[in-house]
């Protein structure tokens, strides 16, 4: 056995709202969704091969929303397309040193996407017009 198929799960306050945020503001694609009582309860979104499950909290998971973090590493030649996507979608990203220059994007519940970036020399700024903080 070589490769396991694994995905991260972020717990969210409202799965429908989070699905819209990931698709409309962050540029992810909706892969599938499961509804309960006519509303999205759990779904999967993806971007550049990264898959993420968004799961609405319930009684047992009430305190878990906003405590997720996923690290996305990549090869140096993938940094350009990722940075272009962030800039083109006006995604607010905080640049932080996390052992290597890292972009941090927060969703509506404060779950975090940590994405490797290039060293600051010659990378240029990421323009941002949209917010990733709760409304």
N, C-alpha and C positions, 0 to 999 in steps of 0.2 A: 504494500500500500504506500503510495507516494504523496498524493495530494488530496487533502480534505477540502470539501466545499464549505466554506465558512462565511458568515456575514455578521456584522455588528447589529445590535438592536439598541435603538434609542427609545426610551420611554418618554412620551409626550402628553401634555394636558389634553390636547384636542387633535386627534389624528387627521381629521379633514382639513383643519387649518394648517397643520404641519405639512401635509401632502401638497397643498396649494403653495406654501412657502418654498418648499424644495423644488417644485416644478416651475413655478412662475418667477421666483426671484433668484434661485440658485442654478436654474437651468438643468436640473435632473430630469430624467424620464421616469414615468410611472410604469413599473413592470407588472404589478398586480395589486389588488386590494381585496380585503375581506370586509364585508359589512355586517353589522349587527343592528337590528331595529332600523334599517334603512340608512345608516350612517357608517362611514369608513371607521373601522376599529383598529385594523392593522393593515399595513401596506409595505410594499418594497419599492424603493427608488434606486436609480443607478446613474452614474456619470463616469465616462472613460473606463468602464469595466469595474468600477467600485460599486458594490451593492450594499444598501443600507435598509434595514427594516425599521419602520416607525410603528410603535405599539402604544396605543392609548392606555393611560393608567386606569386602574380600577381599584377596588377595595384593598386587594393584596399588594398592589404596587403603587399605592397613592403617593408615597414619599420619593419615588424614584425618578420622576420627571426632572430633566435638567442636570442630571448627574453623569451623563455620558461623555466619553471622549474617545475618539478614534484617531489613530495615527496613520497617515497615508504617505508612504515613502515611494519614491520613483527614481528612474534613471535621469541623468542630467538632461538628456535630449527631450524629456517629457515636460520639463519645467516651463518652457516657452508656451506650449499649447494650454497648459493649466493657467498660467498667468494671463494669457490672452482671454481665456474664458472668464476669469474673474473680472478683468477690466471691461470686457464687452457686456457683461451682465450687471455692471455697477455694484458688485458685491463688496461690502465692507470687510476688509481683512486686516487684522492686526499683525504686524511683523514682530517676531519674538525670537530670541535665541534659546533653543531647546536642544542643546548639544550640536546644533547646526541651525542656520537660519530657517525659521519656520513661520508659515502663515497660519493664523488662527481665525477661523470663521465660526461664529456662534449662531445657533438657530433660535427660534422664538422662545424655546424653553431653557436656553443657555447651554444646551449640549454643544460640544466642541468638535470641530474638524481640524486636526493639526496636519498641515501639508508642508512637506519639505520645500524650501525655496533655494535659489542660488545665493551665494554671498553677495552683499550689496553692490560690489564693484560692477558697474555696467549693466545692472538689471533694470534700471528705470523704475519709476513709481507705478503703483497700481492705482488707477483712478477709481473713485468710489462715489456713487451717488445714492445708493440704497442702504438701508440700515438692517442689521441683523439682530437688533435688540427688540424685546417685546413691545408691542403697541398697546 
